[in-house]
Amino acid sequence: MIDFKKFEKYSRPGPRYTSYPTAPMFHENFTQDDLIQKYQNQTDNTPLSLYLHIPFCRSACYFCGCNVIFTSKDEKKSRYISYLKKELKILSKYLNTNRLVTQLHFGGGTPTFLSPDELNEVYEAIYETFPNFAEDAEISCEVDPRFFSKEHMDVMIKSNLNRISFGVQDLDEKVQKTIHRIQPFETTKNVVTIARDAGINSINVDLIYGLPFQTKESFQDTLSKIIKLNPDRLAVFNYAHVPWLMKTQRKFDETTFAPPSVKLQILKDTISFFVEKGYKMVGMDHFAKPDDELFKAINKGELHRNFQGYTTKGGAQLVGIGLTSIGEGKDYYVQNYKKLDDYEKAIDSGSLPVFKGYKLDKDDELRQFVIMELMSNFSLDIKRLEKTFDISFEDYFKAEIVLLEEFKNVNLITIDDKTIKANETGAMLIRNISMCFDKYLQTTPEQKRRFSKTI
């Protein structure tokens, strides 16, 4: 029996490390000219991964931390699609869009808030701009089950989609009412059936623990219902409470949140539940069947982490398309404008809608490698790191080794001259462990206020 009470002290603000350096370090000195230079310096044999953002939702889910626009007006959607097409044309002036595409992901917002015809229009624009997709390319879409029909599915199948991620979060009626997202189990069951009948054999379900009024028992009930749908993957995220950034989260009574020790127990129970059902834990918050490519990637050392979570498509250049989208290359990050007026103004001027970005130096690349290895595999091969970057780990990370001692002393990790490895409990606190290598948290503590708590 683990005494989670003693780990409550680790409930402190910290990044989720979908990037390193993290998004608060991005700055507006990174311009369109910088991005164009990165595009021109990229070799043509580097594959592309595309992320396209559809920002619209009909109403607010109060827990959400995404950049969304609430609307019911059809003209807003059609106008946005017209600007996406313009952005693609500008993009093709600076990026070789004939390069091989290994991944296309639609995120939001609610991508299926678009009508089937509108969705088809966007898919056709993408394929017209990027004609060279790999035979095994992952074509995926985030779906709100409340806004999904067989007609949407027909468009997706026509467009070669092969993976769907359904947002569920929680099935408890009181929790759903509190978070302003009423979604009965039958609604989710029906859309999963539509997807299975269409031949989709990679279905992910998103859940969130730490929401208002959740208990160990209520979340266990959600898990018991979800497992009946036989998803191929699951993402079980820790709710990110950042009311100073997201106004809708201020509607929650914080006394209804479970304390950190209970949240850790919920996570422990969740891990045990899915392992017993035959799933394997992938990274800090994903689960997959043993025959899923995510799990296979761990055994091959090919699991990667980016702004879409865990992926097998490492080495690809991520191109963000649409409002607030983030792109990533070997040594840079770039983000599009977050406000619709700014986005449209940039495109109307014939410019890429670059809002801000970041160029990584050699130290950034080294620390990025360390942090992403820990976040993906709960371990770090020190000898591989030393060979890759031609450093002595002990000399380069003297200060960080001192910080790691705390986690070693409470038996969350083991360290020797070859490996840093987190145990089962340490894996649940991998964000805290990774933070030891984040020089920006150490030198600019005000950045911590931008993040939700790790537990």
Secondary structure, DSSP 4 states (H G I P E B T S, - for coil): ---GGGGGGG--B----SSSS-GGG-BTTS-HHHHHHHHHHS-TTS-EEEEEEE-EESS--TT--S--EE---HHHHHHHHHHHHHHHHHHHHHS-TTSPEEEEEEEES-GGGS-HHHHHHHHHHHHHH---EEEEEEEEEEE-GGG--HHHHHHHHHTT--EEEEEEE---HHHHHHHT----HHHHHHHHHHHHHTT---EEEEEEES-TT--HHHHHHHHHHHGGG--SEEEEEEP---TTT-GGGGGS-GGGSPPHHHHHHHHHHHHHHHHHTT-EEETTTEEE-TTSHHHHHHHHT--EEETTEEES-TTPEEEEESTT-EEEETTEEEEE-SSHHHHHHHHHTT---EEEEEE--HHHHHHHHHHHHHHHHSEEEHHHHHHHHT--HHHHTHHHHHHHHHHHHTTSEEE-SSEEEE-HHHHHTHHHHHGGG-HHHHH-GGGGGGS-B--
